[in-house]
Amino acid sequence: MISCRLSTILGAKRLKVSDVCRGTGVARATLDRYYNDKVNSFDREVLSKLCDFLQVKPGDLLVVVDQGDLFGVQSHTDKEAS
């Protein structure tokens, strides 16, 4: 599963969603979905604006999270590595 780390990045940079909204021109409702990790599909233009504004790479903003990690469960591949 892909997870959006916008809330984590904003916290680290001490920015508010409203700051990003003003700085990027992206609608507040759209940013709220990214912030709350409720995005169903990622818009390349929005991602580009966010990366430019926050000075991060797409891989910093979007990360792949193993479904097992979401529930504190070790995945099959993690068990094999142990």
VMD Tcl script that builds the backbone (N, CA, C; Angstrom):
set m [mol new atoms 246]
animate dup $m
set s [atomselect $m all]
$s set {name element resname resid chain x y z} {
  {N N MET 1 A 0.843 -1.174 0.000}
  {CA C MET 1 A 0.000 0.000 0.000}
  {C C MET 1 A 0.890 1.240 0.000}
  {N N ILE 2 A 0.471 2.252 -0.720}
  {CA C ILE 2 A 1.211 3.522 -0.747}
  {C C ILE 2 A 0.611 4.456 0.301}
  {N N SER 3 A 1.473 5.066 1.070}
  {CA C SER 3 A 1.036 5.975 2.122}
  {C C SER 3 A 1.639 7.360 1.869}
  {N N CYS 4 A 0.847 8.384 2.126}
  {CA C CYS 4 A 1.302 9.761 1.962}
  {C C CYS 4 A 1.780 10.289 3.314}
  {N N ARG 5 A 2.979 10.819 3.336}
  {CA C ARG 5 A 3.597 11.305 4.573}
  {C C ARG 5 A 3.498 12.827 4.731}
  {N N LEU 6 A 2.513 13.447 4.101}
  {CA C LEU 6 A 2.402 14.906 4.161}
  {C C LEU 6 A 2.316 15.403 5.598}
  {N N SER 7 A 1.525 14.750 6.441}
  {CA C SER 7 A 1.383 15.222 7.821}
  {C C SER 7 A 2.712 15.161 8.566}
  {N N THR 8 A 3.480 14.119 8.338}
  {CA C THR 8 A 4.783 13.967 8.992}
  {C C THR 8 A 5.749 15.058 8.530}
  {N N ILE 9 A 5.769 15.302 7.228}
  {CA C ILE 9 A 6.670 16.316 6.667}
  {C C ILE 9 A 6.288 17.705 7.153}
  {N N LEU 10 A 4.992 18.004 7.164}
  {CA C LEU 10 A 4.567 19.322 7.650}
  {C C LEU 10 A 4.926 19.499 9.121}
  {N N GLY 11 A 4.750 18.450 9.909}
  {CA C GLY 11 A 5.118 18.527 11.325}
  {C C GLY 11 A 6.599 18.803 11.502}
  {N N ALA 12 A 7.427 18.111 10.722}
  {CA C ALA 12 A 8.881 18.296 10.822}
  {C C ALA 12 A 9.296 19.697 10.393}
  {N N LYS 13 A 8.587 20.259 9.427}
  {CA C LYS 13 A 8.914 21.597 8.925}
  {C C LYS 13 A 8.125 22.698 9.642}
  {N N ARG 14 A 7.275 22.281 10.579}
  {CA C ARG 14 A 6.436 23.218 11.343}
  {C C ARG 14 A 5.583 24.093 10.422}
  {N N LEU 15 A 4.958 23.439 9.443}
  {CA C LEU 15 A 4.066 24.123 8.509}
  {C C LEU 15 A 2.635 23.673 8.733}
  {N N LYS 16 A 1.711 24.511 8.352}
  {CA C LYS 16 A 0.288 24.188 8.422}
  {C C LYS 16 A -0.221 23.884 7.018}
  {N N VAL 17 A -1.328 23.159 6.953}
  {CA C VAL 17 A -1.944 22.876 5.662}
  {C C VAL 17 A -2.281 24.185 4.958}
  {N N SER 18 A -2.714 25.179 5.697}
  {CA C SER 18 A -3.060 26.474 5.087}
  {C C SER 18 A -1.840 27.134 4.455}
  {N N ASP 19 A -0.648 26.946 5.040}
  {CA C ASP 19 A 0.590 27.473 4.443}
  {C C ASP 19 A 0.842 26.824 3.086}
  {N N VAL 20 A 0.645 25.504 3.026}
  {CA C VAL 20 A 0.860 24.763 1.782}
  {C C VAL 20 A -0.183 25.167 0.745}
  {N N CYS 21 A -1.402 25.353 1.186}
  {CA C CYS 21 A -2.487 25.773 0.296}
  {C C CYS 21 A -2.151 27.112 -0.359}
  {N N ARG 22 A -1.728 28.067 0.439}
  {CA C ARG 22 A -1.366 29.385 -0.087}
  {C C ARG 22 A -0.136 29.302 -0.990}
  {N N GLY 23 A 0.828 28.499 -0.607}
  {CA C GLY 23 A 2.081 28.419 -1.346}
  {C C GLY 23 A 2.012 27.633 -2.645}
  {N N THR 24 A 1.036 26.737 -2.749}
  {CA C THR 24 A 0.957 25.878 -3.939}
  {C C THR 24 A -0.236 26.173 -4.834}
  {N N GLY 25 A -1.279 26.770 -4.256}
  {CA C GLY 25 A -2.510 26.986 -5.013}
  {C C GLY 25 A -3.381 25.745 -5.094}
  {N N VAL 26 A -2.987 24.674 -4.398}
  {CA C VAL 26 A -3.780 23.446 -4.371}
  {C C VAL 26 A -4.954 23.651 -3.414}
  {N N ALA 27 A -6.122 23.173 -3.809}
  {CA C ALA 27 A -7.338 23.345 -3.006}
  {C C ALA 27 A -7.178 22.711 -1.624}
  {N N ARG 28 A -7.763 23.348 -0.636}
  {CA C ARG 28 A -7.686 22.872 0.750}
  {C C ARG 28 A -8.239 21.453 0.881}
  {N N ALA 29 A -9.344 21.166 0.225}
  {CA C ALA 29 A -9.947 19.827 0.310}
  {C C ALA 29 A -8.984 18.761 -0.219}
  {N N THR 30 A -8.270 19.087 -1.278}
  {CA C THR 30 A -7.293 18.152 -1.839}
  {C C THR 30 A -6.155 17.935 -0.856}
  {N N LEU 31 A -5.638 19.012 -0.289}
  {CA C LEU 31 A -4.544 18.894 0.672}
  {C C LEU 31 A -4.981 18.135 1.916}
  {N N ASP 32 A -6.215 18.329 2.341}
  {CA C ASP 32 A -6.724 17.587 3.505}
  {C C ASP 32 A -6.711 16.089 3.240}
  {N N ARG 33 A -7.072 15.679 2.019}
  {CA C ARG 33 A -7.033 14.248 1.677}
  {C C ARG 33 A -5.599 13.720 1.711}
  {N N TYR 34 A -4.662 14.479 1.192}
  {CA C TYR 34 A -3.256 14.063 1.237}
  {C C TYR 34 A -2.762 14.035 2.687}
  {N N TYR 35 A -3.094 15.055 3.449}
  {CA C TYR 35 A -2.658 15.159 4.847}
  {C C TYR 35 A -3.186 13.993 5.685}
  {N N ASN 36 A -4.444 13.629 5.460}
  {CA C ASN 36 A -5.071 12.554 6.230}
  {C C ASN 36 A -4.876 11.182 5.587}
  {N N ASP 37 A -4.070 11.119 4.542}
  {CA C ASP 37 A -3.757 9.877 3.832}
  {C C ASP 37 A -5.034 9.177 3.353}
  {N N LYS 38 A -5.930 9.961 2.758}
  {CA C LYS 38 A -7.199 9.451 2.245}
  {C C LYS 38 A -7.288 9.579 0.727}
  {N N VAL 39 A -6.142 9.623 0.058}
  {CA C VAL 39 A -6.097 9.821 -1.390}
  {C C VAL 39 A -6.308 8.480 -2.088}
  {N N ASN 40 A -7.232 8.459 -3.053}
  {CA C ASN 40 A -7.474 7.236 -3.820}
  {C C ASN 40 A -6.579 7.152 -5.052}
  {N N SER 41 A -6.288 8.295 -5.646}
  {CA C SER 41 A -5.373 8.340 -6.786}
  {C C SER 41 A -4.553 9.627 -6.674}
  {N N PHE 42 A -3.295 9.525 -7.055}
  {CA C PHE 42 A -2.381 10.648 -6.893}
  {C C PHE 42 A -2.268 11.429 -8.192}
  {N N ASP 43 A -2.518 12.722 -8.105}
  {CA C ASP 43 A -2.439 13.628 -9.247}
  {C C ASP 43 A -0.986 14.089 -9.390}
  {N N ARG 44 A -0.412 13.864 -10.570}
  {CA C ARG 44 A 1.001 14.231 -10.782}
  {C C ARG 44 A 1.249 15.720 -10.608}
  {N N GLU 45 A 0.308 16.551 -11.016}
  {CA C GLU 45 A 0.479 17.998 -10.862}
  {C C GLU 45 A 0.504 18.388 -9.387}
  {N N VAL 46 A -0.388 17.801 -8.597}
  {CA C VAL 46 A -0.417 18.083 -7.158}
  {C C VAL 46 A 0.880 17.603 -6.513}
  {N N LEU 47 A 1.307 16.387 -6.854}
  {CA C LEU 47 A 2.559 15.867 -6.298}
  {C C LEU 47 A 3.734 16.762 -6.640}
  {N N SER 48 A 3.778 17.231 -7.874}
  {CA C SER 48 A 4.857 18.115 -8.300}
  {C C SER 48 A 4.858 19.414 -7.497}
  {N N LYS 49 A 3.678 20.005 -7.324}
  {CA C LYS 49 A 3.580 21.248 -6.545}
  {C C LYS 49 A 3.995 21.024 -5.095}
  {N N LEU 50 A 3.564 19.907 -4.513}
  {CA C LEU 50 A 3.921 19.617 -3.125}
  {C C LEU 50 A 5.427 19.402 -2.980}
  {N N CYS 51 A 6.006 18.626 -3.884}
  {CA C CYS 51 A 7.445 18.372 -3.815}
  {C C CYS 51 A 8.244 19.658 -3.987}
  {N N ASP 52 A 7.839 20.497 -4.929}
  {CA C ASP 52 A 8.534 21.771 -5.145}
  {C C ASP 52 A 8.430 22.655 -3.917}
  {N N PHE 53 A 7.228 22.809 -3.387}
  {CA C PHE 53 A 7.012 23.684 -2.242}
  {C C PHE 53 A 7.746 23.191 -0.994}
  {N N LEU 54 A 7.687 21.891 -0.751}
  {CA C LEU 54 A 8.282 21.322 0.460}
  {C C LEU 54 A 9.755 20.974 0.291}
  {N N GLN 55 A 10.253 21.076 -0.952}
  {CA C GLN 55 A 11.638 20.741 -1.277}
  {C C GLN 55 A 11.960 19.301 -0.873}
  {N N VAL 56 A 11.088 18.388 -1.326}
  {CA C VAL 56 A 11.283 16.961 -1.092}
  {C C VAL 56 A 11.148 16.226 -2.423}
  {N N LYS 57 A 11.555 14.981 -2.434}
  {CA C LYS 57 A 11.393 14.123 -3.598}
  {C C LYS 57 A 10.097 13.339 -3.448}
  {N N PRO 58 A 9.529 12.868 -4.561}
  {CA C PRO 58 A 8.293 12.078 -4.464}
  {C C PRO 58 A 8.429 10.887 -3.513}
  {N N GLY 59 A 9.602 10.272 -3.464}
  {CA C GLY 59 A 9.829 9.138 -2.569}
  {C C GLY 59 A 9.847 9.515 -1.097}
  {N N ASP 60 A 10.025 10.810 -0.806}
  {CA C ASP 60 A 9.939 11.284 0.579}
  {C C ASP 60 A 8.480 11.468 0.983}
  {N N LEU 61 A 7.677 11.856 0.018}
  {CA C LEU 61 A 6.266 12.148 0.270}
  {C C LEU 61 A 5.409 10.886 0.235}
  {N N LEU 62 A 5.687 10.006 -0.711}
  {CA C LEU 62 A 4.924 8.764 -0.850}
  {C C LEU 62 A 5.832 7.587 -0.549}
  {N N VAL 63 A 5.396 6.724 0.337}
  {CA C VAL 63 A 6.190 5.550 0.698}
  {C C VAL 63 A 5.320 4.300 0.591}
  {N N VAL 64 A 5.958 3.196 0.280}
  {CA C VAL 64 A 5.261 1.921 0.234}
  {C C VAL 64 A 5.311 1.306 1.628}
  {N N VAL 65 A 4.128 0.984 2.143}
  {CA C VAL 65 A 4.019 0.398 3.475}
  {C C VAL 65 A 3.462 -1.005 3.318}
  {N N ASP 66 A 4.144 -1.968 3.892}
  {CA C ASP 66 A 3.662 -3.342 3.877}
  {C C ASP 66 A 2.380 -3.406 4.701}
  {N N GLN 67 A 1.351 -4.032 4.180}
  {CA C GLN 67 A 0.063 -4.133 4.883}
  {C C GLN 67 A 0.239 -4.702 6.273}
  {N N GLY 68 A 1.120 -5.669 6.444}
  {CA C GLY 68 A 1.347 -6.244 7.767}
  {C C GLY 68 A 1.870 -5.224 8.755}
  {N N ASP 69 A 2.698 -4.273 8.276}
  {CA C ASP 69 A 3.256 -3.241 9.144}
  {C C ASP 69 A 2.178 -2.333 9.722}
  {N N LEU 70 A 1.062 -2.190 9.007}
  {CA C LEU 70 A -0.001 -1.311 9.480}
  {C C LEU 70 A -0.632 -1.818 10.766}
  {N N PHE 71 A -0.554 -3.125 10.993}
  {CA C PHE 71 A -1.228 -3.725 12.142}
  {C C PHE 71 A -0.240 -4.339 13.126}
  {N N GLY 72 A 1.031 -4.016 12.965}
  {CA C GLY 72 A 2.033 -4.538 13.869}
  {C C GLY 72 A 2.322 -6.012 13.641}
  {N N VAL 73 A 1.976 -6.512 12.461}
  {CA C VAL 73 A 2.177 -7.915 12.135}
  {C C VAL 73 A 3.388 -8.025 11.224}
  {N N GLN 74 A 4.225 -8.993 11.488}
  {CA C GLN 74 A 5.399 -9.207 10.647}
  {C C GLN 74 A 4.962 -9.877 9.354}
  {N N SER 75 A 5.408 -9.361 8.224}
  {CA C SER 75 A 5.028 -9.919 6.930}
  {C C SER 75 A 5.769 -11.226 6.673}
  {N N HIS 76 A 5.311 -11.980 5.693}
  {CA C HIS 76 A 5.901 -13.252 5.324}
  {C C HIS 76 A 7.384 -13.085 4.965}
  {N N THR 77 A 7.716 -12.046 4.202}
  {CA C THR 77 A 9.116 -11.830 3.806}
  {C C THR 77 A 9.971 -11.420 4.994}
  {N N ASP 78 A 9.389 -10.696 5.956}
  {CA C ASP 78 A 10.128 -10.312 7.159}
  {C C ASP 78 A 10.458 -11.553 7.997}
  {N N LYS 79 A 9.524 -12.494 8.064}
  {CA C LYS 79 A 9.732 -13.720 8.840}
  {C C LYS 79 A 10.852 -14.550 8.229}
  {N N GLU 80 A 10.916 -14.588 6.875}
  {CA C GLU 80 A 11.952 -15.371 6.207}
  {C C GLU 80 A 13.319 -14.768 6.458}
  {N N ALA 81 A 13.401 -13.441 6.582}
  {CA C ALA 81 A 14.680 -12.762 6.796}
  {C C ALA 81 A 15.190 -12.965 8.218}
  {N N SER 82 A 14.290 -13.277 9.151}
  {CA C SER 82 A 14.678 -13.452 10.571}
  {C C SER 82 A 15.427 -14.728 10.807}
}
mol reanalyze $m
mol bondsrecalc $m
mol representation Tube
mol addrep $m
